[in-house]
Amino acid sequence: MDKVVLITGASSGIGAALARELGPQGAKLVLGARRVERLNELAAEIQQSFPSTPAPLVQRCDVGIAADVEALFAAAETRFGRVDVAVANAGYGLNAKVHETSEEQMRDIWQTNLMGTWYVMMHAARVMIPRRSGHIMVVSSVVARRSLPETGAYAMTKAAQLSLVQSQRVELAAHGIYVSSVHPASTETDFFKEASRRSGHPVGMIGQSQTAQAVARKMVRRMQRPRPELWPAAGSWLGLWMASALPSLTDRALARKSKG
Ligand SMILES: NC(=O)c1ccc[n+]([C@@H]2O[C@H](COP(=O)([O-])OP(=O)(O)OC[C@H]3O[C@@H](n4cnc5c(N)ncnc54)[C@H](OP(=O)(O)O)[C@@H]3O)[C@@H](O)[C@H]2O)c1
């Protein structure tokens, strides 16, 4: 794949799995996250297994800091001359009831998950518009369309991401740029460990889980054949249909589940 792909949150989980899928296909990778040592290990692993793959560009990037995201795009342009696909993937989860979420938790998750995504969408548009091509892919969640108990703050950021995606997809279509969202269900990554740490209690997966590799493979396919939304878990639509067609029944089922 002769594409320059920039991935935020590439040090773990879905972002790292995506890099592992794209590296062997010859993509030029731009990997951002705060844990640079993990990015360096990942870049070395890809290079070792596939020596013909161009060396990935690794850079520390806290997506909650606008200047970090700007610098990541600037470095990508300097090294590779363009960005073909920008994946706004960095994010984390939090489990807390709406009235028990602290102001600090609310501001922090908004800054990372939503503002961090917006910074990527903004800078990606800036570098893609002059070239009249590109794909901005935002990793949202199934909860973007139906929040669950104790995921209010997290789901708020995921729903807000989807709103930005829907607007920007139409805004940039005339510029030859595609904007899409990805909505994973429970995926086997460090997400739950980090959510447990931030929430102060254990947070587990909900329903059937999928691997990060399975999600990443579907994302790669969508880079070749873009569509507005990717829902990697087959069963997601059934739950969403029920949530929108039968909201009260869905509430009761969720209430029963959260008690039990
Ligand atoms: N796993 C799931 O069940 C699931 C389901 C639906 C959606 N998602 C979404 O998928 C995305 C990836 O999550 P994951 O499952 O792969 O979890 P993960 O394994 O915990 O990975 C999260 C990634 O985000 C990065 N990150 C977090 N805060 C950041 C910040 N301020 N700046 C830069 N990078 C940051 C982390 O890197 P550093 O810590 O090194 O910065 C890490 O690389 C998230 O947006 C998440 O909401 C996950």
PDBQT file of the ligand as one rigid body, heavy atoms in Angstrom, charges set to zero:
ROOT
HETATM    1  N1  LIG A 301     -11.012  -1.536  23.406  1.00  0.00    +0.000 N 
HETATM    2  C1  LIG A 301     -12.328  -1.312  23.264  1.00  0.00    +0.000 C 
HETATM    3  O1  LIG A 301     -13.180  -2.096  23.727  1.00  0.00    +0.000 OA
HETATM    4  C2  LIG A 301     -12.797  -0.125  22.458  1.00  0.00    +0.000 A 
HETATM    5  C3  LIG A 301     -14.140  -0.108  22.046  1.00  0.00    +0.000 A 
HETATM    6  C4  LIG A 301     -14.605   0.978  21.314  1.00  0.00    +0.000 A 
HETATM    7  C5  LIG A 301     -13.746   2.015  20.999  1.00  0.00    +0.000 A 
HETATM    8  N2  LIG A 301     -12.443   1.982  21.412  1.00  0.00    +0.000 N 
HETATM    9  C6  LIG A 301     -11.591   3.116  21.064  1.00  0.00    +0.000 C 
HETATM   10  O2  LIG A 301     -10.448   2.659  20.395  1.00  0.00    +0.000 OA
HETATM   11  C7  LIG A 301      -9.393   3.610  20.572  1.00  0.00    +0.000 C 
HETATM   12  C8  LIG A 301      -8.116   2.864  20.920  1.00  0.00    +0.000 C 
HETATM   13  O3  LIG A 301      -8.290   2.209  22.171  1.00  0.00    +0.000 OA
HETATM   14  P1  LIG A 301      -7.673   0.764  22.468  1.00  0.00    +0.000 P 
HETATM   15  O4  LIG A 301      -8.798  -0.153  22.692  1.00  0.00    +0.000 OA
HETATM   16  O5  LIG A 301      -6.653   0.424  21.476  1.00  0.00    +0.000 OA
HETATM   17  O6  LIG A 301      -7.028   1.054  23.916  1.00  0.00    +0.000 OA
HETATM   18  P2  LIG A 301      -5.508   1.050  24.417  1.00  0.00    +0.000 P 
HETATM   19  O7  LIG A 301      -4.868  -0.245  24.117  1.00  0.00    +0.000 OA
HETATM   20  O8  LIG A 301      -5.578   1.505  25.824  1.00  0.00    +0.000 OA
HETATM   21  O9  LIG A 301      -4.818   2.171  23.517  1.00  0.00    +0.000 OA
HETATM   22  C9  LIG A 301      -5.107   3.528  23.680  1.00  0.00    +0.000 C 
HETATM   23  C10 LIG A 301      -4.080   4.337  22.915  1.00  0.00    +0.000 C 
HETATM   24  O10 LIG A 301      -4.429   5.730  23.038  1.00  0.00    +0.000 OA
HETATM   25  C11 LIG A 301      -3.263   6.419  23.415  1.00  0.00    +0.000 C 
HETATM   26  N3  LIG A 301      -3.577   7.631  24.167  1.00  0.00    +0.000 N 
HETATM   27  C12 LIG A 301      -4.369   7.767  25.260  1.00  0.00    +0.000 A 
HETATM   28  N4  LIG A 301      -4.351   9.040  25.671  1.00  0.00    +0.000 NA
HETATM   29  C13 LIG A 301      -3.550   9.727  24.803  1.00  0.00    +0.000 A 
HETATM   30  C14 LIG A 301      -3.118  11.076  24.689  1.00  0.00    +0.000 A 
HETATM   31  N5  LIG A 301      -3.512  12.025  25.553  1.00  0.00    +0.000 N 
HETATM   32  N6  LIG A 301      -2.299  11.406  23.667  1.00  0.00    +0.000 NA
HETATM   33  C15 LIG A 301      -1.882  10.462  22.785  1.00  0.00    +0.000 A 
HETATM   34  N7  LIG A 301      -2.228   9.179  22.842  1.00  0.00    +0.000 NA
HETATM   35  C16 LIG A 301      -3.053   8.822  23.849  1.00  0.00    +0.000 A 
HETATM   36  C17 LIG A 301      -2.405   5.466  24.210  1.00  0.00    +0.000 C 
HETATM   37  O11 LIG A 301      -1.031   5.820  24.071  1.00  0.00    +0.000 OA
HETATM   38  P3  LIG A 301      -0.109   6.481  25.210  1.00  0.00    +0.000 P 
HETATM   39  O12 LIG A 301      -0.671   6.079  26.535  1.00  0.00    +0.000 OA
HETATM   40  O13 LIG A 301       1.247   5.910  24.909  1.00  0.00    +0.000 OA
HETATM   41  O14 LIG A 301      -0.186   7.943  24.945  1.00  0.00    +0.000 OA
HETATM   42  C18 LIG A 301      -2.668   4.160  23.458  1.00  0.00    +0.000 C 
HETATM   43  O15 LIG A 301      -1.776   4.026  22.385  1.00  0.00    +0.000 OA
HETATM   44  C19 LIG A 301      -9.868   4.590  21.643  1.00  0.00    +0.000 C 
HETATM   45  O16 LIG A 301     -10.298   5.785  21.023  1.00  0.00    +0.000 OA
HETATM   46  C20 LIG A 301     -11.052   3.872  22.266  1.00  0.00    +0.000 C 
HETATM   47  O17 LIG A 301     -12.008   4.772  22.778  1.00  0.00    +0.000 OA
HETATM   48  C21 LIG A 301     -11.958   0.928  22.123  1.00  0.00    +0.000 A 
ENDROOT
TORSDOF 0
